Amino acid sequence: MKLEPAHKASGAINSQNWKSYLGKKMHFPDFMQFFGQEEKRLGMNILLQTYGPVVMQGSSGALLHGVIHLGWAIDACHRAMIIEGLSYMAFTYVTTHVDAKGKKNNHKGVLDSLQQFLDRKEELEIWAKKVANSPEFSPEKGFHPEIGMAGLQHHVAKLQASENIILKTRPQWIDKLKIKDLWQQIYYGATLFYLSRPGDFVVLHVLTGLWGLEHIVSKFKVEDQRDAIAHFWSAMLTTAVGSAYLSTLGIPGLPEKKALLTLHEKYSSSFDKEGDKDALAEENWNTLIDAAVGQQEEHNIKLVYVMRRLWERYDRYSLFRMAAAKFTETPLIPKTDKK
């Protein structure tokens, strides 16, 4: 079987019209050409500061893969992959519908937000089912026809387009916490969430997406960083709700709040940095790395990489080592979700 020849850029996209093509799934080579030319004109940092905050508003697209692609490219310092990732985000753009100046809540920390989120578990699952069955959001009526056959992606787009105060309000901690503390809390909370659904294919993408997000916003102006985090926060919660509803994919529902708090109690003060315990942890990491490299499922390599880096950064928090051992399996995706 031969691949079709690569599509060539036609010059369709320029600085005046590029926003009109966001999320249309058209002219990918032209996005590549445009951003490549802009990088030569502006330099990489200014390119990302200029266009990154805009495409981050559409971070729900492609189940967070655009954020992952761009952020990991920045981590790898790979010019071509960065331009490809920026193009990918523009190509798959699905707006979060989050207004940076809009509704906010009084959640003081990430764990507080996650508890409030899981308190509304049943309400969210009922709402997701209602939205899924709403004729208002059918591709035939013009709602994202470009991803109408893309199962979970289309469902997440429906949820993002629907009003839901839980998913659309901006937590207070996004604006109040110091950026350094914000990252520690959001990585800790997301890892707890993953451990409460160990091996969950979709939540794993939240972890690798956060790693991508951190590297993307590190290139932004300070005033744009927190807005980008707010968009991704909404996107990741909405993706979790959407995946929990689509149980036909073999994905479990949202975890119970009790499970999250039990894990918090277990790991909140657990570190691998005392003598023999530290040596055993290092040996455990070597075993995990060897196991991940031998996996056919490439997401497990990414999981171990991110968890190892966080374990090193955050004083050898054992939580991250435990999460690294929870490998995922490639889900059996229906044909409609492969497109």
C-alpha positions in Angstrom: 0.0 0.0 0.0 1.4 3.4 -1.0 0.8 6.7 0.6 -0.6 9.5 -1.5 1.9 12.2 -2.4 2.4 14.9 0.1 0.0 17.9 -0.5 1.8 21.0 -1.5 1.2 24.5 -0.1 -0.8 26.8 -2.3 -0.2 30.0 -0.5 -3.8 30.2 0.7 -3.0 31.3 4.2 -1.5 34.7 5.2 -1.4 37.1 8.1 -4.7 38.6 7.1 -6.8 35.5 6.8 -5.2 32.8 8.9 -7.7 33.0 11.8 -10.6 32.3 9.4 -9.1 28.9 8.7 -8.7 27.9 12.4 -10.3 24.4 12.9 -11.5 24.1 9.3 -9.2 21.1 8.7 -8.1 22.7 5.5 -4.7 23.8 4.1 -2.4 22.1 6.5 0.6 22.5 4.2 -0.3 26.2 3.9 -0.3 26.6 7.7 3.2 25.0 7.7 4.4 27.3 5.0 2.9 30.4 6.7 4.3 29.7 10.2 7.6 28.7 8.7 7.8 32.1 6.9 6.7 33.9 10.1 9.4 32.1 12.1 12.1 33.4 9.7 10.6 36.9 9.9 10.0 37.1 13.6 12.2 34.5 15.2 10.9 31.5 17.2 10.1 33.2 20.5 8.1 36.1 18.9 6.4 33.6 16.6 5.1 31.6 19.7 4.2 34.8 21.6 2.2 36.1 18.6 0.3 33.0 17.5 0.5 30.7 20.5 -2.0 32.5 22.8 -4.6 32.4 19.9 -4.3 28.7 19.1 -4.4 27.8 22.8 -8.0 29.0 22.8 -8.7 26.0 20.7 -6.8 23.5 22.8 -9.7 21.1 23.0 -9.1 20.0 19.4 -7.7 16.6 18.6 -8.1 15.4 22.2 -5.2 17.6 23.4 -2.8 16.2 20.8 -2.1 19.6 19.3 -0.9 20.9 22.7 1.2 17.7 23.2 2.8 18.0 19.8 3.7 21.6 20.1 4.9 21.5 23.7 7.0 18.4 23.3 8.6 19.9 20.2 9.5 23.0 22.3 10.9 20.6 25.0 13.0 18.9 22.2 14.1 22.3 20.7 13.1 21.0 17.2 12.3 23.8 14.8 10.4 21.8 12.2 8.4 20.0 14.8 7.5 23.3 16.5 6.1 24.7 13.3 4.3 21.4 12.6 2.8 21.5 16.2 1.6 25.1 15.8 0.1 24.2 12.4 -1.5 21.1 14.0 -3.1 23.3 16.7 -4.5 25.7 14.1 -5.7 22.9 11.9 -7.6 21.0 14.7 -8.7 24.1 16.6 -11.9 23.6 18.7 -12.6 26.6 20.9 -13.1 26.1 24.7 -15.6 29.0 24.8 -13.9 30.2 28.0 -14.0 33.9 28.5 -10.9 35.1 30.2 -12.8 38.0 31.6 -15.9 36.0 32.4 -17.1 33.9 35.4 -14.7 33.0 38.1 -15.0 30.8 41.2 -13.3 31.0 44.6 -11.4 27.7 44.4 -8.1 28.4 46.2 -6.2 25.4 44.9 -6.2 22.6 42.3 -7.3 19.9 44.7 -10.2 22.1 45.8 -11.3 22.4 42.1 -11.1 18.7 41.5 -13.1 17.9 44.6 -15.8 20.4 43.5 -15.7 18.8 40.0 -16.2 15.3 41.4 -18.9 16.4 43.8 -21.0 17.1 40.6 -20.0 13.7 39.0 -23.6 12.5 38.5 -24.8 15.9 37.3 -22.0 16.1 34.8 -22.7 12.6 33.5 -26.4 13.3 33.0 -25.6 16.6 31.3 -23.1 14.9 29.0 -25.7 12.4 27.9 -28.2 15.1 27.2 -25.7 17.1 25.1 -24.7 14.0 23.2 -28.3 13.4 22.1 -29.1 17.0 21.3 -30.0 17.5 17.6 -28.6 21.0 17.9 -25.1 19.6 17.7 -25.4 17.3 14.7 -22.9 17.5 11.9 -25.8 17.6 9.5 -26.9 20.9 11.0 -23.4 22.4 10.6 -21.9 21.7 14.0 -18.2 20.8 13.3 -18.9 18.7 10.3 -15.1 18.4 9.8 -15.0 16.1 12.8 -18.5 14.7 12.6 -17.1 11.1 12.2 -14.5 11.5 14.9 -16.5 10.1 17.8 -15.0 11.4 21.1 -13.5 14.5 19.4 -16.9 15.5 18.2 -18.5 14.8 21.6 -15.9 17.0 23.4 -16.6 19.8 20.9 -20.3 19.5 21.8 -19.6 19.7 25.5 -17.3 22.7 25.0 -20.0 24.5 23.0 -22.6 24.0 25.8 -23.0 26.2 28.8 -21.8 24.5 32.0 -20.7 26.6 34.9 -18.5 23.8 36.3 -16.4 23.6 33.2 -16.5 27.3 32.1 -15.7 29.2 35.3 -12.1 30.2 35.9 -10.7 29.0 39.2 -9.2 31.6 41.5 -5.9 29.8 41.8 -5.1 30.3 38.1 -4.7 34.0 38.9 -3.6 34.0 42.5 -1.0 31.3 42.8 2.6 32.0 41.9 3.4 30.2 38.6 5.9 27.9 40.2 3.3 26.8 42.8 0.6 26.6 40.2 2.5 24.0 38.2 3.3 21.9 41.2 -0.4 21.8 42.3 -1.7 21.1 38.8 0.7 18.3 38.2 0.0 16.8 41.6 -3.8 17.0 41.1 -3.8 15.6 37.6 -1.5 12.7 38.7 -3.9 11.9 41.6 -6.7 11.9 39.0 -4.7 9.5 36.9 -4.0 7.2 39.8 -7.7 7.1 40.6 -8.2 5.8 37.0 -4.9 4.0 36.6 -3.9 3.3 33.1 -6.7 5.4 31.7 -5.8 6.2 28.1 -7.5 9.6 27.9 -6.3 10.9 31.3 -2.8 9.9 30.4 -3.1 12.5 27.6 -3.9 15.1 30.3 -0.5 14.4 31.9 1.5 14.5 28.7 -0.7 17.5 27.6 0.2 19.4 30.8 3.9 18.8 30.1 3.3 20.3 26.6 1.3 23.2 28.0 4.1 24.2 30.5 6.6 24.4 27.7 4.3 26.3 25.4 3.4 29.0 27.9 7.0 29.3 29.0 7.5 31.2 25.7 4.5 33.5 26.2 4.3 37.0 27.7 3.4 36.8 31.4 -0.1 38.2 30.8 -0.9 35.4 28.3 0.3 32.5 30.4 -2.6 32.3 32.8 -5.2 32.7 30.1 -3.7 29.7 28.2 -3.7 27.6 31.4 -7.4 28.5 31.9 -8.3 27.3 28.4 -6.4 24.1 28.9 -8.0 23.5 32.3 -11.4 23.7 30.8 -10.3 21.5 27.9 -8.9 18.8 30.1 -12.0 18.6 32.4 -14.3 18.5 29.4 -12.2 15.8 27.8 -12.4 13.7 31.0 -16.2 14.2 31.1 -16.6 13.3 27.5 -14.4 10.2 27.7 -16.3 9.0 30.9 -19.6 9.2 29.0 -18.4 7.2 26.1 -18.3 3.9 28.0 -18.5 2.0 24.7 -14.8 2.5 24.3 -14.1 0.6 27.5 -13.3 3.8 29.5 -14.4 4.0 33.1 -16.6 6.8 34.4 -15.4 9.7 36.4 -13.8 8.5 39.7 -15.4 9.0 43.1 -14.2 12.0 45.2 -13.4 9.5 48.0 -10.9 7.7 45.8 -9.1 10.9 45.0 -8.9 12.0 48.7 -7.7 8.5 49.8 -4.8 8.8 47.3 -4.1 12.4 48.5 -3.9 11.2 52.1 -1.6 8.4 51.1 0.8 10.4 49.0 0.7 14.0 50.1 3.8 13.5 52.4 5.5 10.6 50.7 9.0 11.1 49.3 11.7 8.8 48.0 14.7 10.5 49.4 15.9 8.7 52.5 18.9 6.4 52.2 18.0 2.9 51.2 14.5 4.1 50.1 16.1 6.4 47.6 18.3 3.6 46.2 15.3 1.3 45.8 13.4 4.1 44.0 16.3 4.6 41.5 16.4 0.8 40.9 12.6 0.9 40.4 13.0 3.7 37.8 15.5 1.8 35.8 13.1 -1.1 35.7 10.2 1.2 34.6 12.3 2.8 31.9 13.4 -0.6 30.5 9.8 -1.8 30.6 8.5 1.4 28.8 11.1 1.2 26.1 10.0 -2.4 25.4 6.3 -1.4 25.0 4.6 -1.3 21.7 2.2 1.3 23.2 4.3 4.5 22.8 2.2 6.5 25.3 3.8 4.6 28.2 7.3 5.9 27.2 5.9 9.4 27.4 4.2 8.7 30.8 7.5 7.4 32.3 9.5 10.4 30.9 7.1 13.0 32.3 6.7 11.3 35.7 10.5 10.9 36.0 11.1 14.6 35.3 8.5 15.6 37.8 9.8 13.2 40.4 13.2 14.8 40.0 11.9 18.4 40.1 9.5 18.0 43.1 11.9 16.5 45.7 11.3 12.9 44.6 7.6 12.8 45.3 6.7 9.1 45.3 3.3 9.8 43.8 5.0 10.4 40.4 6.9 7.1 40.6 3.7 5.2 41.4 1.9 6.8 38.5 4.8 5.9 36.1 4.1 2.3 36.8 0.5 2.4 35.7 0.9 1.6 32.0 -2.0 2.0 29.6 -3.2 -0.2 26.8 -4.2 0.9 23.3 -8.0 1.0 23.4 -10.1 -0.6 20.8 -11.4 2.5 19.0 -14.4 2.2 16.7 -13.8 3.1 13.1 -15.5 6.5 13.5 -12.9 7.5 16.2 -10.0 6.7 14.0 -10.8 9.4 11.4 
